[in-house]
Amino acid sequence: MNLENLTVRTVPTLWEQRQTLFAQSSADLSALQAIDSAGIAFLVQWAKAQPASKLRLTAPPERALRLIRTFKLEPLFELN
């Protein structure tokens, strides 16, 4: 799935789609334009939904990487 915005405004809509999204083991962040703490929290929930592996984040932008590092969330993700 290609995500453009992971913000407090978009997460509620994505949350409604979580059953479909969380069935996937990767998220393409190459088109990500905006992310905030709500977006990071959504990615954490997605990662925790992966039963046997980490959530693979493809092409995460620097802003997303900074938030992941700030909150020390690297163990939840495979960063590509």
Backbone hydrogen bonds, N-H to C=O, Kabsch-Sander energy under -0.5 kcal/mol:
donor,donor_aa,acceptor,acceptor_aa,energy
3,L,1,M,-0.6
3,L,28,D,-2.0
6,L,34,A,-2.7
10,T,7,T,-0.7
11,V,7,T,-2.8
14,L,10,T,-2.1
15,W,11,V,-3.2
16,E,12,P,-1.3
17,Q,13,T,-0.7
17,Q,14,L,-1.0
18,R,15,W,-1.4
20,T,17,Q,-0.7
21,L,17,Q,-2.5
22,F,18,R,-3.5
23,A,20,T,-0.6
24,Q,21,L,-2.0
27,A,56,R,-2.9
28,D,1,M,-2.2
29,L,27,A,-0.8
29,L,58,T,-2.9
32,L,29,L,-1.6
33,Q,4,E,-4.2
34,A,4,E,-1.2
36,D,6,L,-1.9
39,G,6,L,-0.6
40,I,36,D,-2.2
41,A,37,S,-2.5
42,F,38,A,-2.0
43,L,39,G,-2.2
44,V,40,I,-2.3
45,Q,41,A,-2.3
46,W,42,F,-2.2
47,A,43,L,-2.7
48,K,44,V,-2.6
49,A,45,Q,-1.0
50,Q,47,A,-1.5
55,L,76,L,-1.8
56,R,25,S,-2.5
56,R,54,K,-0.5
57,L,55,L,-0.6
57,L,78,E,-2.8
58,T,27,A,-2.7
58,T,56,R,-0.6
65,L,61,P,-2.2
66,R,62,E,-2.8
67,L,63,R,-1.9
68,I,64,A,-2.5
69,R,65,L,-2.6
70,T,66,R,-2.8
71,F,67,L,-2.2
72,K,69,R,-1.2
73,L,68,I,-2.9
76,L,73,L,-2.2
77,F,74,E,-1.5
78,E,55,L,-2.4
79,L,77,F,-0.6
80,N,57,L,-2.8
80,N,78,E,-0.6
